[in-house]
Structure formats: structure tokens, C-alpha cells
């Protein structure tokens, strides 16, 4: 809802429409259908139960957000039997581990008043504001590419029906249904969202000057041969990863719980030690430039 509102404001404020700051719009399980969702039916009652019963009542909402593959895939990852296809190096596994360790601090218990506010002021009001009349205004900008992603098993929102409705309104839109994914798993291991966005927005494939030194430049600075086989192979793999516009074939061929997963990148039977998640090799704290 918020993304659609922001993009529409940018488009209507810019006489040229799409600008250097706006190249497209991605909607994932669009909440513009909240008024027709199971969450709209079950959520408000939970927000009004007696305070002592609230924690138990909140648990009733969990089945709306999960799917049959969520827990089995998590267990495979925890047992080091498989990893999401995008976790294909020590650096990425360490990053995933740091995120996992931070979740208890990030995902704090939602107070009852916060749930009530999100259901009403955020979702209900937002959904009413982003109605068909406002969405129709996007038709004035047929060059705006829109990617609509929907979880096949989303029980929170009627995401597939809403994706079809939005696609009929937004002139330059495409739909991608994430196979077997519930609401919370739509951006999980069952989709390579980065590759999907590269496919929808080709401009993401164009090299940009990020200000960071290239791998080749760093190796030459150290007095190493830029054509070193190991370095060249690593650079080639990195470039290939940046150009990927679809899920890796091995992960895409997986069935049921294994869809989107691959064997460990290093072939080992144990995962990366948590002691290495913050090591100098795999972690560097970002510091803002003084310039």
C-alpha cells in the first residue's frame, strides 16, 4: 500500500514520469486486498480479547502466515542438509547467521494496541485510500514496469486473486506466483527475488560505478597477477551471480520441501561455526564516509 502511494506521488510530481530515481515497482502479496482477507476477519477480534488471553489468541494467527514447507525447510537448514540457493558462500552464510541471531531483538512481542493500530490505521485505512479509483491513475504511466509477486498458498491475503486484479489495472505489469509459499515464505527460499527483479527490470543488469574498487584492481594493488586462476574464477562466479535472472537450475528442479534449496556450497555436513559469523574475514562493520 505504502509503496504504491509513494510511487504514484513520484510519478505525478515528475513531469517526465519515470525518472532516474524511479525505475519500477515491485508488489509482494499486495495488501490492497486486506478488506477481503482472512486477516481482516480474524485480526480485529484478537485485538479486542482480554489482555491476559491476548498471547494465546495471537498464536491463532500463526497458521495464516505459514505453509506446509516452512518448518521442514527451516529444519533442513538448521541441520545443514541444505541451504537456500542464494546462500552459496561463507560470506553469505555468515550474514544469514547474523540475521538469525538478531531476530530475537528485532521481532519483539507485538503489544495488543500495536496490533489494533496496524489492522485499522495501517491496513484498513490504507486499503480504503488505495482503492480502484486511485489505482486507475497508474494508467497514465504505461511505461512503468510493475512486478507482482504472490504466494501460491497465502492464507493471510487473497494474493493471487489480487495479483490478477492489479495486473488488469496496471498497464505494464507481470505476475510471478511463488510455488507452495505461504504469506511469510513468499520472499523466502522458494523464490530468488533478486534474480526475478533483474529479469523484470533489465536496468538492474547494467554495471554501475559503486565507488568500490574492483577485485582485479585490488589484486594488482597487492602485487598479484590479475589473471591468477583462483582470482579469475572467483570474479567470474561473482559476475555470473550478478547477471542471474532466474533461480539456479538445481534449486528450481527441487520438489516439495527441496524446491529452492541446494546442497551446501562446500559439500560439508556441518554448517559454518557461529564463532566465525563476526570474524574479520567474514564481517566488516560499515562506517559512513566523512565526505
Secondary structure, DSSP 8 states (H G I E B T S, - for coil): -HHHHHHHHHHHHSTTSS-TT--EEEEES-GGGGGGSHHHHHHHHHTTS-HHHHHHHHHTTHHHH--TTHHHHHHHHHTTS-EETT--SHHHHHHHHHHHHHHHHHS----HHHHHHIIIIIIIHHHHHS-HHHHGGGGG-TT-EEEEEEETT-SSS-HHHHHHHHHHHSTTEEEEEETT--TTTTTTTT--HHHHHHHH-GGGGS----S---HHHHHHHTT--TT-HHHHHHHHHHHHHHH--S--HHHHT--GGGTTEE--TT--SS---GGGTTSTTT---------
